[in-house]
Amino acid sequence: MKISSLFILLFMCQSLLLAQETRITVNADQNAPEISKHIYGHFAEHLGRSIYDGFYVGDTSAIPNKDGVRTDIIKALKEIKIPNLRWPGGCFADTYQWKNGIGPQEERPTMVNSWWGGVTEDNSFGTHNFLNLCEELEAEPFISGNVGSGTVKDFADWVQYTNHPKGSPMAQLRKENGREEPWNVKYWGIGNEMWGCGGNMTVEYYANIYKQYATFMIAGENKDNLYRIAAGATGDDYHWTEVLMRDVPKSLIEAVGLHHYAVIDWEEKGPATGYTEEIYFKSMKEALKMDEFVTKHIEVMEKYDPKKEIDLVVDEWGGWYEVEEGTNPGFLYQQNTMRDAMIAGATLNIFNNHSERVKMANIAQTVNVLQAQILTEGEKMILTPTYHVFKMYTVHHDAKLLPVAFDSPEYTFNGESLPAISVSASKGGNGVTNISLVNIDAQKEHKVEIDLEGMDVKKMQGQILRSGKIQDHNTFDNPNKISIKDFKDFSLKNGKLSMVLPPFSVVVLSSTR
Protein backbone atom coordinates (compact mmCIF):
# COMPACT_ATOMS: atom_id res chain seq x y z
CA MET A 1 0.00 0.00 0.00
CA LYS A 2 2.83 2.41 0.85
CA ILE A 3 4.64 1.76 -2.46
CA SER A 4 1.38 2.05 -4.39
CA SER A 5 0.46 5.31 -2.63
CA LEU A 6 3.91 6.73 -3.29
CA PHE A 7 3.64 5.78 -6.97
CA ILE A 8 0.24 7.47 -7.24
CA LEU A 9 1.58 10.60 -5.50
CA LEU A 10 4.58 10.77 -7.84
CA PHE A 11 2.33 10.27 -10.86
CA MET A 12 0.02 13.05 -9.69
CA CYS A 13 2.96 15.41 -9.12
CA GLN A 14 4.37 14.62 -12.56
CA SER A 15 0.97 15.22 -14.16
CA LEU A 16 0.64 18.53 -12.31
CA LEU A 17 4.04 19.66 -13.53
CA LEU A 18 3.14 18.75 -17.09
CA ALA A 19 -0.15 20.58 -16.79
CA GLN A 20 1.66 23.73 -15.72
CA GLU A 21 3.52 23.96 -19.02
CA THR A 22 1.94 26.28 -21.57
CA ARG A 23 2.41 25.35 -25.21
CA ILE A 24 2.42 28.19 -27.72
CA THR A 25 2.41 27.84 -31.49
CA VAL A 26 3.82 30.59 -33.68
CA ASN A 27 2.56 30.60 -37.27
CA ALA A 28 4.09 32.13 -40.39
CA ASP A 29 0.85 33.36 -41.93
CA GLN A 30 1.52 35.00 -45.29
CA ASN A 31 -1.73 36.97 -45.01
CA ALA A 32 -0.90 38.40 -41.58
CA PRO A 33 -0.74 42.21 -41.33
CA GLU A 34 2.19 44.45 -40.56
CA ILE A 35 2.44 45.79 -37.02
CA SER A 36 2.48 49.53 -37.55
CA LYS A 37 5.19 51.32 -35.60
CA HIS A 38 2.53 53.93 -34.81
CA ILE A 39 0.99 51.50 -32.30
CA TYR A 40 3.94 52.60 -30.15
CA GLY A 41 2.91 56.27 -30.15
CA HIS A 42 3.01 58.74 -27.27
CA PHE A 43 1.02 61.62 -25.85
CA ALA A 44 2.04 65.04 -24.46
CA GLU A 45 -0.75 67.22 -23.08
CA HIS A 46 -0.58 70.67 -21.55
CA LEU A 47 -1.25 69.05 -18.19
CA GLY A 48 0.70 69.37 -14.97
CA ARG A 49 4.44 69.00 -15.53
CA SER A 50 4.18 67.30 -18.91
CA ILE A 51 5.18 70.25 -21.10
CA TYR A 52 6.42 72.88 -18.68
CA ASP A 53 9.05 71.57 -16.25
CA GLY A 54 8.87 68.33 -18.22
CA PHE A 55 9.70 68.50 -21.91
CA TYR A 56 10.15 72.25 -21.93
CA VAL A 57 12.46 74.17 -19.59
CA GLY A 58 13.09 77.19 -21.84
CA ASP A 59 16.21 78.07 -23.75
CA THR A 60 17.67 80.08 -20.83
CA SER A 61 17.58 77.09 -18.45
CA ALA A 62 20.76 75.69 -16.95
CA ILE A 63 19.41 72.23 -17.82
CA PRO A 64 20.91 71.19 -21.20
CA ASN A 65 18.31 71.85 -23.86
CA LYS A 66 17.71 72.39 -27.54
CA ASP A 67 15.40 75.31 -28.23
CA GLY A 68 14.11 74.92 -24.68
CA VAL A 69 13.43 71.14 -24.81
CA ARG A 70 15.55 68.95 -22.52
CA THR A 71 18.21 67.11 -24.49
CA ASP A 72 18.13 64.13 -22.11
CA ILE A 73 14.45 63.63 -22.92
CA ILE A 74 15.15 63.95 -26.65
CA LYS A 75 17.90 61.33 -26.37
CA ALA A 76 15.71 58.94 -24.36
CA LEU A 77 12.79 59.17 -26.79
CA LYS A 78 15.05 58.61 -29.77
CA GLU A 79 16.29 55.41 -28.13
CA ILE A 80 12.76 53.98 -28.08
CA LYS A 81 12.21 55.15 -31.68
CA ILE A 82 9.15 57.22 -30.84
CA PRO A 83 7.02 57.07 -34.02
CA ASN A 84 4.47 59.78 -33.26
CA LEU A 85 3.54 62.28 -30.58
CA ARG A 86 -0.01 63.48 -29.83
CA TRP A 87 -0.49 67.11 -28.70
CA PRO A 88 -1.81 69.44 -27.16
CA GLY A 89 -4.44 67.22 -25.49
CA GLY A 90 -6.57 65.53 -24.20
CA CYS A 91 -9.20 67.70 -22.63
CA PHE A 92 -6.89 70.71 -23.04
CA ALA A 93 -7.16 70.38 -26.83
CA ASP A 94 -10.77 71.56 -26.90
CA THR A 95 -9.87 74.77 -25.05
CA TYR A 96 -6.67 75.50 -26.97
CA GLN A 97 -6.49 78.47 -29.34
CA TRP A 98 -3.50 77.73 -31.54
CA LYS A 99 -3.01 81.31 -32.76
CA ASN A 100 -2.21 82.34 -29.18
CA GLY A 101 0.84 80.06 -29.32
CA ILE A 102 2.63 81.56 -32.33
CA GLY A 103 4.66 84.75 -32.83
CA PRO A 104 7.02 86.39 -30.30
CA GLN A 105 6.71 84.64 -26.95
CA GLU A 106 6.58 87.86 -24.96
CA GLU A 107 3.52 88.96 -26.94
CA ARG A 108 1.48 85.81 -26.54
CA PRO A 109 -1.71 86.07 -24.47
CA THR A 110 -2.18 83.86 -21.43
CA MET A 111 -5.09 81.59 -20.55
CA VAL A 112 -6.31 79.60 -17.58
CA ASN A 113 -5.94 75.84 -17.91
CA SER A 114 -9.36 75.13 -16.44
CA TRP A 115 -9.12 71.39 -16.92
CA TRP A 116 -5.82 70.77 -15.18
CA GLY A 117 -5.17 72.57 -11.93
CA GLY A 118 -6.45 76.02 -12.86
CA VAL A 119 -2.92 77.20 -13.59
CA THR A 120 -2.07 79.99 -16.02
CA GLU A 121 -0.87 78.81 -19.42
CA ASP A 122 1.50 81.36 -20.96
CA ASN A 123 1.51 79.76 -24.43
CA SER A 124 5.32 79.81 -24.56
CA PHE A 125 5.23 76.28 -26.00
CA GLY A 126 3.19 76.38 -29.20
CA THR A 127 2.87 75.00 -32.70
CA HIS A 128 6.43 75.80 -33.82
CA ASN A 129 7.93 74.33 -30.64
CA PHE A 130 5.93 71.14 -30.96
CA LEU A 131 6.47 70.56 -34.65
CA ASN A 132 10.18 71.37 -34.45
CA LEU A 133 10.45 68.91 -31.56
CA CYS A 134 8.80 66.22 -33.69
CA GLU A 135 11.32 66.92 -36.46
CA GLU A 136 14.16 66.53 -33.96
CA LEU A 137 12.68 63.24 -32.73
CA GLU A 138 11.99 62.07 -36.32
CA ALA A 139 8.45 61.40 -35.10
CA GLU A 140 5.18 62.14 -36.86
CA PRO A 141 3.19 64.95 -35.19
CA PHE A 142 -0.40 64.09 -34.26
CA ILE A 143 -2.36 67.28 -33.61
CA SER A 144 -5.59 66.98 -31.66
CA GLY A 145 -7.64 69.97 -32.85
CA ASN A 146 -10.13 72.14 -30.99
CA VAL A 147 -13.72 71.28 -31.87
CA GLY A 148 -15.35 71.83 -28.48
CA SER A 149 -14.69 75.57 -28.19
CA GLY A 150 -13.13 76.39 -31.55
CA THR A 151 -14.48 77.07 -35.01
CA VAL A 152 -14.23 75.34 -38.34
CA LYS A 153 -12.23 78.29 -39.67
CA ASP A 154 -9.72 78.11 -36.78
CA PHE A 155 -9.21 74.42 -37.52
CA ALA A 156 -8.87 74.93 -41.28
CA ASP A 157 -6.44 77.80 -40.72
CA TRP A 158 -4.27 75.56 -38.52
CA VAL A 159 -4.08 72.95 -41.26
CA GLN A 160 -3.12 75.66 -43.75
CA TYR A 161 -0.54 77.14 -41.37
CA THR A 162 1.24 73.82 -40.90
CA ASN A 163 0.87 72.44 -44.42
CA HIS A 164 0.38 75.05 -47.14
CA PRO A 165 3.66 75.57 -49.06
CA LYS A 166 3.36 79.26 -49.99
CA GLY A 167 1.14 81.92 -51.49
CA SER A 168 -1.62 81.74 -48.86
CA PRO A 169 -2.34 83.98 -45.85
CA MET A 170 -1.48 81.21 -43.36
CA ALA A 171 1.72 80.27 -45.22
CA GLN A 172 2.72 83.93 -45.16
CA LEU A 173 2.00 84.15 -41.43
CA ARG A 174 4.12 81.05 -40.83
CA LYS A 175 6.96 82.64 -42.80
CA GLU A 176 6.69 85.84 -40.75
CA ASN A 177 7.04 83.69 -37.63
CA GLY A 178 10.30 82.21 -38.87
CA ARG A 179 9.32 79.06 -40.75
CA GLU A 180 9.48 79.07 -44.55
CA GLU A 181 8.79 75.40 -45.34
CA PRO A 182 5.62 73.63 -44.17
CA TRP A 183 5.80 70.76 -41.71
CA ASN A 184 3.25 68.70 -43.66
CA VAL A 185 1.32 67.40 -40.66
CA LYS A 186 -0.55 64.26 -41.67
CA TYR A 187 -2.31 63.09 -38.48
CA TRP A 188 -5.22 65.19 -37.17
CA GLY A 189 -7.63 64.36 -34.37
CA ILE A 190 -10.96 66.11 -34.88
CA GLY A 191 -11.77 66.89 -31.26
CA ASN A 192 -11.22 64.78 -28.15
CA GLU A 193 -13.67 62.86 -25.95
CA MET A 194 -16.66 64.63 -27.42
CA TRP A 195 -18.89 62.53 -25.15
CA GLY A 196 -17.25 64.28 -22.14
CA CYS A 197 -14.78 67.15 -21.81
CA GLY A 198 -15.01 67.85 -25.54
CA GLY A 199 -18.58 69.12 -25.21
CA ASN A 200 -20.79 66.39 -23.67
CA MET A 201 -22.28 65.69 -27.09
CA THR A 202 -24.32 62.78 -28.31
CA VAL A 203 -22.60 60.79 -31.01
CA GLU A 204 -25.36 61.66 -33.47
CA TYR A 205 -24.64 65.36 -32.96
CA TYR A 206 -20.87 64.89 -33.09
CA ALA A 207 -21.08 62.87 -36.33
CA ASN A 208 -22.54 65.92 -38.07
CA ILE A 209 -19.98 68.26 -36.50
CA TYR A 210 -17.21 65.86 -37.49
CA LYS A 211 -18.33 65.86 -41.14
CA GLN A 212 -18.30 69.65 -41.18
CA TYR A 213 -14.74 69.88 -39.80
CA ALA A 214 -13.44 67.07 -41.99
CA THR A 215 -14.88 68.75 -45.06
CA PHE A 216 -13.28 72.15 -44.47
CA MET A 217 -9.88 70.75 -43.50
CA ILE A 218 -9.31 70.09 -47.20
CA ALA A 219 -10.23 71.60 -50.52
CA GLY A 220 -12.41 69.08 -52.33
CA GLU A 221 -10.67 65.73 -52.46
CA ASN A 222 -8.17 64.79 -49.77
CA LYS A 223 -5.24 65.35 -52.14
CA ASP A 224 -2.78 65.92 -49.30
CA ASN A 225 -3.70 62.53 -47.81
CA LEU A 226 -4.52 63.93 -44.41
CA TYR A 227 -5.28 61.25 -41.83
CA ARG A 228 -8.45 62.36 -40.03
CA ILE A 229 -9.22 60.65 -36.74
CA ALA A 230 -12.74 60.90 -35.34
CA ALA A 231 -12.96 61.33 -31.58
CA GLY A 232 -13.98 57.85 -30.54
CA ALA A 233 -15.71 55.96 -27.78
CA THR A 234 -14.65 55.19 -24.27
CA GLY A 235 -14.53 51.55 -23.22
CA ASP A 236 -17.58 49.55 -24.22
CA ASP A 237 -19.63 52.33 -25.86
CA TYR A 238 -20.10 50.39 -29.09
CA HIS A 239 -23.02 52.62 -30.11
CA TRP A 240 -20.59 55.52 -30.52
CA THR A 241 -18.52 53.57 -33.03
CA GLU A 242 -21.66 52.28 -34.74
CA VAL A 243 -22.97 55.77 -35.47
CA LEU A 244 -19.63 57.11 -36.72
CA MET A 245 -19.17 54.13 -39.03
CA ARG A 246 -22.76 54.35 -40.25
CA ASP A 247 -23.13 58.11 -40.71
CA VAL A 248 -19.70 59.39 -41.81
CA PRO A 249 -18.82 58.78 -45.49
CA LYS A 250 -15.54 56.95 -46.03
CA SER A 251 -14.29 59.88 -48.08
CA LEU A 252 -14.24 61.98 -44.90
CA ILE A 253 -12.57 59.67 -42.41
CA GLU A 254 -9.41 57.62 -42.08
CA ALA A 255 -9.73 56.36 -38.49
CA VAL A 256 -11.99 56.09 -35.45
CA GLY A 257 -10.56 56.61 -31.97
CA LEU A 258 -10.97 54.65 -28.74
CA HIS A 259 -9.97 55.47 -25.13
CA HIS A 260 -9.56 53.06 -22.22
CA TYR A 261 -7.73 53.44 -18.92
CA ALA A 262 -6.97 50.73 -16.37
CA VAL A 263 -8.90 52.44 -13.55
CA ILE A 264 -10.31 50.30 -10.76
CA ASP A 265 -12.72 53.00 -9.51
CA TRP A 266 -12.91 56.60 -10.74
CA GLU A 267 -13.81 57.76 -7.22
CA GLU A 268 -11.08 55.73 -5.51
CA LYS A 269 -8.31 54.86 -7.93
CA GLY A 270 -5.87 53.44 -5.39
CA PRO A 271 -2.21 54.36 -4.88
CA ALA A 272 0.48 54.33 -7.55
CA THR A 273 2.87 52.64 -5.10
CA GLY A 274 2.40 50.60 -1.95
CA TYR A 275 -0.70 48.90 -3.34
CA THR A 276 -1.90 45.44 -2.31
CA GLU A 277 -2.09 42.40 -4.56
CA GLU A 278 -5.86 42.86 -4.53
CA ILE A 279 -5.50 46.31 -6.08
CA TYR A 280 -2.89 44.98 -8.52
CA PHE A 281 -5.26 42.21 -9.63
CA LYS A 282 -8.09 44.69 -10.15
CA SER A 283 -5.79 46.95 -12.19
CA MET A 284 -4.81 44.08 -14.45
CA LYS A 285 -8.44 43.02 -14.82
CA GLU A 286 -9.27 46.51 -16.11
CA ALA A 287 -6.18 46.64 -18.35
CA LEU A 288 -6.95 43.30 -20.00
CA LYS A 289 -10.46 44.50 -20.90
CA MET A 290 -8.67 46.27 -23.74
CA ASP A 291 -8.73 43.03 -25.73
CA GLU A 292 -12.51 42.72 -25.39
CA PHE A 293 -13.10 46.38 -26.23
CA VAL A 294 -10.84 46.36 -29.28
CA THR A 295 -12.35 43.09 -30.51
CA LYS A 296 -15.94 44.30 -30.22
CA HIS A 297 -15.31 47.76 -31.68
CA ILE A 298 -13.64 46.06 -34.62
CA GLU A 299 -16.70 43.83 -35.04
CA VAL A 300 -18.84 46.96 -35.34
CA MET A 301 -16.42 48.44 -37.88
CA GLU A 302 -16.49 45.22 -39.92
CA LYS A 303 -20.25 45.62 -40.47
CA TYR A 304 -19.75 48.89 -42.34
CA ASP A 305 -16.19 48.51 -43.61
CA PRO A 306 -15.35 44.87 -44.41
CA LYS A 307 -12.48 46.00 -46.64
CA LYS A 308 -10.79 47.61 -43.61
CA GLU A 309 -10.38 51.04 -45.18
CA ILE A 310 -10.91 52.77 -41.82
CA ASP A 311 -8.47 52.19 -38.98
CA LEU A 312 -8.92 51.94 -35.22
CA VAL A 313 -6.72 54.33 -33.22
CA VAL A 314 -6.46 53.84 -29.45
CA ASP A 315 -5.22 57.36 -28.82
CA GLU A 316 -5.38 57.22 -25.01
CA TRP A 317 -4.59 54.24 -22.81
CA GLY A 318 -2.67 53.36 -19.67
CA GLY A 319 -2.84 53.08 -15.88
CA TRP A 320 -4.44 55.84 -13.81
CA TYR A 321 -4.05 56.05 -10.01
CA GLU A 322 -4.21 58.64 -7.24
CA VAL A 323 -1.60 61.39 -7.52
CA GLU A 324 1.52 61.29 -5.37
CA GLU A 325 1.06 62.76 -1.90
CA GLY A 326 1.79 66.47 -1.75
CA THR A 327 1.33 67.09 -5.49
CA ASN A 328 -1.38 69.10 -7.23
CA PRO A 329 -4.37 66.76 -7.81
CA GLY A 330 -4.89 68.40 -11.22
CA PHE A 331 -1.36 67.53 -12.34
CA LEU A 332 -1.91 63.73 -12.42
CA TYR A 333 1.68 62.98 -11.35
CA GLN A 334 2.13 59.33 -10.34
CA GLN A 335 4.99 56.91 -9.89
CA ASN A 336 5.50 54.02 -12.29
CA THR A 337 6.02 50.48 -10.98
CA MET A 338 6.28 46.92 -12.23
CA ARG A 339 2.47 46.95 -12.39
CA ASP A 340 2.80 49.55 -15.17
CA ALA A 341 5.28 47.32 -16.99
CA MET A 342 2.67 44.54 -16.89
CA ILE A 343 -0.02 46.90 -18.23
CA ALA A 344 2.28 48.15 -20.99
CA GLY A 345 3.54 44.74 -22.11
CA ALA A 346 0.14 43.06 -22.11
CA THR A 347 -1.60 45.99 -23.84
CA LEU A 348 1.02 46.28 -26.57
CA ASN A 349 0.68 42.54 -27.20
CA ILE A 350 -3.08 43.07 -27.61
CA PHE A 351 -2.51 45.86 -30.13
CA ASN A 352 0.05 43.78 -32.05
CA ASN A 353 -2.37 40.89 -32.32
CA HIS A 354 -5.11 43.23 -33.61
CA SER A 355 -2.78 45.07 -35.99
CA GLU A 356 -4.98 44.29 -38.99
CA ARG A 357 -7.25 47.10 -37.80
CA VAL A 358 -5.35 48.86 -34.96
CA LYS A 359 -2.88 51.14 -36.72
CA MET A 360 -2.02 53.69 -34.05
CA ALA A 361 -2.09 54.03 -30.26
CA ASN A 362 -0.89 56.63 -27.78
CA ILE A 363 0.02 55.83 -24.20
CA ALA A 364 -0.95 58.49 -21.68
CA GLN A 365 1.46 60.14 -21.17
CA THR A 366 5.12 60.66 -22.02
CA VAL A 367 6.57 62.82 -19.20
CA ASN A 368 5.44 63.35 -15.58
CA VAL A 369 1.75 62.52 -16.19
CA LEU A 370 -0.14 59.25 -15.63
CA GLN A 371 1.72 56.18 -16.99
CA ALA A 372 4.80 58.18 -17.95
CA GLN A 373 7.91 56.81 -19.60
CA ILE A 374 10.00 59.60 -18.10
CA LEU A 375 9.91 61.42 -14.75
CA THR A 376 11.87 64.61 -14.01
CA GLU A 377 12.85 66.46 -10.87
CA GLY A 378 14.90 69.58 -11.52
CA GLU A 379 17.84 68.51 -13.63
CA LYS A 380 17.36 64.84 -12.72
CA MET A 381 15.55 62.41 -15.02
CA ILE A 382 14.58 58.77 -14.59
CA LEU A 383 13.31 56.16 -17.02
CA THR A 384 10.37 54.12 -15.78
CA PRO A 385 9.55 50.39 -16.15
CA THR A 386 7.04 51.41 -18.86
CA TYR A 387 9.86 53.09 -20.81
CA HIS A 388 11.89 49.89 -20.68
CA VAL A 389 8.98 47.84 -22.07
CA PHE A 390 8.67 50.24 -24.99
CA LYS A 391 12.39 49.92 -25.62
CA MET A 392 12.24 46.11 -25.58
CA TYR A 393 9.27 46.13 -27.98
CA THR A 394 10.93 48.29 -30.66
CA VAL A 395 11.68 45.00 -32.44
CA HIS A 396 7.99 44.86 -33.43
CA HIS A 397 7.96 48.23 -35.22
CA ASP A 398 6.73 47.72 -38.80
CA ALA A 399 7.40 43.97 -38.53
CA LYS A 400 5.05 41.35 -39.96
CA LEU A 401 2.74 39.82 -37.38
CA LEU A 402 3.25 36.14 -36.62
CA PRO A 403 -0.06 34.88 -35.21
CA VAL A 404 0.17 32.86 -32.00
CA ALA A 405 -2.15 30.21 -30.62
CA PHE A 406 -2.24 29.01 -27.00
CA ASP A 407 -4.37 28.56 -23.91
CA SER A 408 -3.04 30.71 -21.09
CA PRO A 409 -2.72 29.40 -17.56
CA GLU A 410 -4.69 31.35 -14.99
CA TYR A 411 -3.60 33.95 -12.48
CA THR A 412 -6.04 33.40 -9.63
CA PHE A 413 -6.73 35.70 -6.70
CA ASN A 414 -9.64 35.60 -4.25
CA GLY A 415 -11.60 33.22 -6.44
CA GLU A 416 -11.22 35.27 -9.64
CA SER A 417 -8.96 34.41 -12.56
CA LEU A 418 -7.21 36.25 -15.37
CA PRO A 419 -5.05 34.95 -18.21
CA ALA A 420 -1.55 34.92 -16.74
CA ILE A 421 0.39 35.00 -19.99
CA SER A 422 0.26 37.41 -22.90
CA VAL A 423 2.18 36.83 -26.14
CA SER A 424 2.76 38.45 -29.51
CA ALA A 425 5.29 37.65 -32.24
CA SER A 426 6.60 39.24 -35.40
CA LYS A 427 9.18 38.89 -38.15
CA GLY A 428 11.14 41.97 -39.11
CA GLY A 429 12.27 43.00 -42.55
CA ASN A 430 15.73 41.81 -41.51
CA GLY A 431 14.37 38.27 -41.16
CA VAL A 432 14.57 38.31 -37.35
CA THR A 433 11.80 36.52 -35.45
CA ASN A 434 10.69 38.33 -32.28
CA ILE A 435 8.53 37.04 -29.44
CA SER A 436 7.31 39.16 -26.52
CA LEU A 437 5.87 37.46 -23.45
CA VAL A 438 4.33 38.84 -20.28
CA ASN A 439 3.54 36.91 -17.12
CA ILE A 440 1.23 39.06 -14.98
CA ASP A 441 0.97 36.45 -12.20
CA ALA A 442 2.12 38.14 -8.99
CA GLN A 443 3.07 34.85 -7.32
CA LYS A 444 3.82 32.07 -9.79
CA GLU A 445 6.35 31.42 -12.48
CA HIS A 446 5.05 29.70 -15.59
CA LYS A 447 6.79 27.21 -17.82
CA VAL A 448 6.35 27.85 -21.54
CA GLU A 449 7.17 25.85 -24.65
CA ILE A 450 6.96 27.67 -27.99
CA ASP A 451 6.70 25.68 -31.20
CA LEU A 452 8.82 27.38 -33.88
CA GLU A 453 8.88 24.49 -36.29
CA GLY A 454 9.29 25.68 -39.86
CA MET A 455 10.41 29.15 -38.75
CA ASP A 456 14.10 28.51 -39.52
CA VAL A 457 15.17 29.74 -36.08
CA LYS A 458 18.51 28.33 -34.96
CA LYS A 459 19.60 30.70 -32.19
CA MET A 460 17.93 33.30 -29.99
CA GLN A 461 18.87 36.03 -27.57
CA GLY A 462 16.67 37.47 -24.89
CA GLN A 463 15.98 40.40 -22.58
CA ILE A 464 13.94 40.49 -19.38
CA LEU A 465 12.38 43.14 -17.18
CA ARG A 466 11.65 41.99 -13.65
CA SER A 467 12.13 42.95 -10.01
CA GLY A 468 11.75 41.55 -6.50
CA LYS A 469 8.37 43.10 -5.72
CA ILE A 470 5.45 44.07 -7.93
CA GLN A 471 5.45 47.49 -6.21
CA ASP A 472 9.11 48.19 -7.11
CA HIS A 473 9.93 51.35 -9.04
CA ASN A 474 12.80 53.60 -9.98
CA THR A 475 13.44 56.72 -7.92
CA PHE A 476 15.65 59.76 -8.31
CA ASP A 477 17.90 58.30 -5.60
CA ASN A 478 17.89 54.84 -7.20
CA PRO A 479 17.16 55.40 -10.92
CA ASN A 480 18.32 51.96 -12.08
CA LYS A 481 16.57 49.69 -9.60
CA ILE A 482 14.57 48.29 -12.53
CA SER A 483 16.30 48.00 -15.88
CA ILE A 484 16.52 45.64 -18.83
CA LYS A 485 18.73 42.58 -18.26
CA ASP A 486 19.93 39.77 -20.50
CA PHE A 487 17.69 36.72 -20.37
CA LYS A 488 19.34 33.34 -20.84
CA ASP A 489 17.02 31.00 -18.97
CA PHE A 490 15.72 29.30 -22.11
CA SER A 491 16.62 26.47 -24.46
CA LEU A 492 16.02 25.95 -28.18
CA LYS A 493 16.04 22.37 -29.45
CA ASN A 494 14.46 20.90 -32.58
CA GLY A 495 12.29 23.95 -33.17
CA LYS A 496 10.99 24.00 -29.57
CA LEU A 497 11.76 27.02 -27.41
CA SER A 498 11.40 26.33 -23.68
CA MET A 499 11.66 28.74 -20.77
CA VAL A 500 10.35 29.64 -17.35
CA LEU A 501 8.72 33.05 -17.04
CA PRO A 502 9.26 34.53 -13.56
CA PRO A 503 6.33 36.19 -11.79
CA PHE A 504 5.39 39.68 -13.09
CA SER A 505 8.02 39.75 -15.81
CA VAL A 506 8.35 40.85 -19.43
CA VAL A 507 10.56 38.83 -21.78
CA VAL A 508 11.46 39.56 -25.40
CA LEU A 509 13.35 36.99 -27.50
CA SER A 510 14.82 37.59 -30.95
CA SER A 511 16.41 35.16 -33.37
CA THR A 512 20.06 35.52 -34.35
CA ARG A 513 22.10 34.10 -37.20
LUMKETOR-619470 format. One record per residue (C-alpha): x, y, z. Coordinates in steps of 0.2 Angstrom, whole numbers, plus 5000, padded with zeros to 4 digits. Layout:
XYZ
...
END
This chain:
500050005000
501450125004
502350094988
500750104978
500250274987
502050344984
501850294965
500150374964
500850534972
502350544961
501250514946
500050654952
501550774954
502250734937
500550764929
500350934938
502050984932
501650944915
499951034916
500851194921
501851204905
501051314892
501251274874
501251414861
501251394843
501951534832
501351534814
502051614798
500451674790
500851754774
499151854775
499551924792
499652114793
501152224797
501252294815
501252484812
502652574822
501352704826
500552584838
502052634849
501552814849
501552944864
500553084871
501053254878
499653364885
499753534892
499453454909
500453474925
502253454922
502153364905
502653514894
503253644907
504553584919
504453424909
504853424890
505153614890
506253714902
506553864891
508153904881
508854004896
508853854908
510453784915
509753614911
510553564894
509253594881
508953624862
507753774859
507153754877
506753564876
507853454887
509153364878
509153214889
507253184885
507653204867
508953074868
507952954878
506452964866
507552934851
508152774859
506452704860
506152764842
504652864846
503552854830
502252994834
501853114847
500053174851
499853364857
499153474864
497853364873
496753284879
495453394887
496653544885
496453524866
494653584865
495153744875
496753784865
496853924853
498353894842
498554074836
498954124854
500454004853
501354084838
502354244836
503554324848
503454234865
503354394875
501854454865
500754294867
499154304878
498954194893
497554084897
496853984912
497053794910
495353764918
495453574915
497153544924
497453634940
496853804936
498553864932
499054004920
499653944903
500754074895
500853994878
502753994877
502653814870
501653824854
501453754836
503253794831
504053724847
503053564845
503253534827
505153574828
505253454842
504453314832
505753354818
507153334830
506353164836
506053104818
504253074825
502653114816
501653254824
499853204829
498853364832
497253354842
496253504836
494953614845
493153564841
492353594858
492753784859
493453824842
492853854825
492953774808
493953914802
495153914816
495453724812
495653754794
496853894796
497953784807
498053654794
498453784781
499753864793
500653694795
500453624778
500253754764
501853784755
501753964750
500654104743
499254094756
498854204771
499354064783
500954014774
501454204774
501054214793
502154054796
503554134786
503354294796
503554184812
505254114806
504753954796
504753954777
504453774773
502853684779
502953544791
501653434782
500753374797
499753214792
498853154808
497453264814
496253224828
494553314826
494153344844
494453244859
493253144870
491753234863
490653134874
491453214889
492653364891
492553394872
490753464874
489653324882
488953284865
487853144858
488753044845
487353084833
487753274835
489653244835
489553144818
488753304810
490053414818
491453294813
490853294794
490953484794
492653494801
493353354790
492653444775
493453614778
495153544782
495353504764
494953584747
493853454738
494753294738
495953244751
497453274739
498653304754
498253134761
497753204778
497453064791
495853124800
495453034816
493653054823
493553074842
493052894847
492152804861
492752764879
492752584884
491252484879
490252624871
490052524855
488552634849
489752784847
490752684835
489252614826
488552794823
490252864816
490452714805
488652724799
488452914796
490152974791
490652944773
492252854770
492952994760
492953104776
493752984788
495352884790
495152824808
494052804823
494752834840
494552734856
495052774874
495252654889
496152674905
496552544918
495552624932
494852524946
493652654952
493552834946
493152894964
494552794972
495852744960
497152674973
498952724976
500252724962
501452634974
501252534990
499652444983
499152274988
499052124977
497152144977
497252324970
498652254957
497452114952
496052234949
497152354939
497652204928
495852154926
495452334919
496952334908
496552164900
494852234896
495752314881
495652154871
493752144873
493452324869
494652324854
493852154847
492052224849
492352394842
493252304827
491652194825
490652354823
491852424811
491852264800
489952284798
490152444788
491952434782
492352244778
493852304767
494652384782
494852554774
494552644791
495852614805
495552604824
496652724834
496852694853
497452874856
497352864875
497752714886
498752674902
498652654921
497852794931
498052804950
497952934964
499253074962
500853064973
500553144991
500953324991
500753354973
499353454964
497853344961
497653424944
499353384938
499053194938
500853154943
501152974948
502552854951
502752704939
503052524945
503152354939
501252354938
501452484924
502652374915
501352234916
500052354909
501152414895
501852244889
500152154889
499252304881
500552314867
500352134864
498552154862
498752294849
500052194840
498852044838
497452164832
498652254820
497552214805
496452354811
497352444825
498652564816
499052684830
499052704849
499652834861
500052794879
499552924892
500753014894
502653034890
503353144904
502753174922
500953134919
499952964922
500952814915
502452914910
504052844902
505052984909
505053074926
505953234930
506453324946
507553484942
508953434932
508753244936
507853124925
507352944927
506752814915
505252714921
504852524919
503552574906
504952654896
505952494897
504552394890
504352514875
506252504872
506152314872
504652314860
505552414847
505852254838
504052244833
504052414824
503452394806
503752204807
502552074800
501451994813
501651814817
500051744824
500151644840
498951514847
498951454865
497851434880
498551544895
498651474912
497751574925
498251704938
497051674952
496651794966
495251784979
494251664968
494451764952
495551724937
496451814923
497551754909
499251754916
500251754900
500151874885
501151844869
501451924852
502651884839
503351964823
504651944809
505652104804
506152154787
507952094792
507251914794
507351924813
505951834823
505351924839
504351854853
503751964867
502951874883
502251944899
501851854914
500651954925
500551824939
501151914955
501551744963
501951604951
503251574938
502551484922
503451364911
503251394892
503651294877
503551384860
503451284844
504451374831
504451224819
504651284801
505251464806
507151434802
507651494820
509351424825
509851544839
509051664850
509451804862
508351874876
508052024887
507052024903
506252164914
505852104932
506152154950
505952084967
504252154971
502752204960
502752374969
504652414964
505052574955
506452684950
506752844960
507852994958
508952914972
508952744964
508652774945
509252604940
508352484952
507352414937
508252404921
508352284906
509452134909
510051994897
508851844898
509751674896
508551554905
507951474889
508351324878
508051304859
508051124853
507251044837
506151204834
505551204852
505951354863
505751324882
505851444896
505251484913
504451654915
504651734932
503251814941
502751984935
504051994921
504252044903
505351944891
505751984873
506751854862
507451884845
508251764833
510051784828
511051704814
END
